[in-house]
Amino acid sequence: MPLEKLLYGHTMSDLVGATDIENGFEDDGGEEPNIVRIGKKPIMNYVVACMTLLNNGVSDVMVRARGQSITKAVETVELLRRGFLRNSKIYSVGIGTEEDQREDGTKATISMIEIIPRD
């Protein structure tokens, strides 16, 4: 069943119970509490993480991803907008490049995106 049809007409508790989802928060130490970092987990984990923050009173949730996870960040925000935050718009999109130190001592640049949806 396509994910769009799964989301339409269901509540958060329906989805969490039906999908056996772990939390979507990536452990990254001292992050700000309104940031959901996209990594290797399934997209629905991040959707649930965003909804958890919003349901706990956070006004803006930032979805942040680097490299190959950028696509997953865009899909996460679009699922939020189509399934749960139907009247929301994209408030801000930031793109950039981060420099990363590899284990072998070389430096690499990694593309980065930050998306903030808002009602």
N, C-alpha and C positions, 0 to 999 in steps of 0.2 A: 504494500500500500504506500503511495507517495506520502512524503512527510507533510505536505501541505494539507492533504485530506485527514491525516492523523491529527493535526493541530486544530483544524476547523471545528468549532463547537465543543471542544474539550476544555476542562479546567486544569490548572497546574497539578492538583492532587491526582487527577485522572492520569496525567502523563507520567508523573513520578512513580505512581504505583504500578502502572502498566509496563514501564520500561526498565525498572530496577536500576536507576541511574545513581551513580555516586556523585559527590559534589563536583562542580566544574571549576573550582578555584585552584589555580596552579600555585604551589608553595614557592614563594620567591622572597621570603624574609619580610622586610619592612615596607611593603607596598602600601600605598594609600588604600583605605578601605572601600573605595568606590571603583576600583579597577579590576576587571576580569581579564586575566592574561590568557590568551588562546595558545594551546599547545597541541598535544597528541591525543587528547581524549575525544570522544564523540561529540558532535556539535550540540546535541541536546543537553549534555552536561553543562555547557557554557550558557545555554538559554536558561536552564534552571538556576544557574548561579546568578545571572542578571536579574531574573525575576525575584530571587531570594533577597537580593540587595534592595530592589525597588519596593518589595513588600515590607522590608524592615525600615522604610522611611528615607532611604537614600534618594535624593532628588535627581541626580545625574549619575549614570553608570558609564564608565569609559571601557570600551572593548579595545584591547591592545594586542597586536600580533606582530611577529617578525618573520621574514623569509617566506617559507612555504606555507605558513599558517595564515597568511593574509587572506587567502580565499575563504578559509574557514571563519575568519572574523566577519567578513562581509556576509556570508551565509547566516551566521549567528544573528546579526543585527536584522537582516531581512526576515528571518523566522520570527524574531521578537515583534517586528512591525506588523507582519501579516497575521500572526497567530494570537498575540496577547496585547500589544499596544497599538491597536488599529488606528487611532487618531494621531499617532506620533509621527514626527518628521526627524530627519537627520539634522541635529543642531550644529555639529562640527565634525570635520574629517581632517585629520592631520597626517601628512606623509613625510617621511624623511629617511635618513640613512644613519645607522649606528655602526660604530667601529667595534669589532670584536677581536679579542686575542685568542688565537687557536692554541691547542696544546703544544704544537711544534714551534711556537714562538712567533709565527707569522701573524699578520693582521688581515682581517677580512672585513668587508663592508656588507651589512645586511640591511635590506629594505625593511621599513617599519610603517605601520598604519595605526592610527588611533581614531575610533569612531564613537561619537556620543549621540545617542538617540534622545529625544525629549518630547514629552506630550505637548 
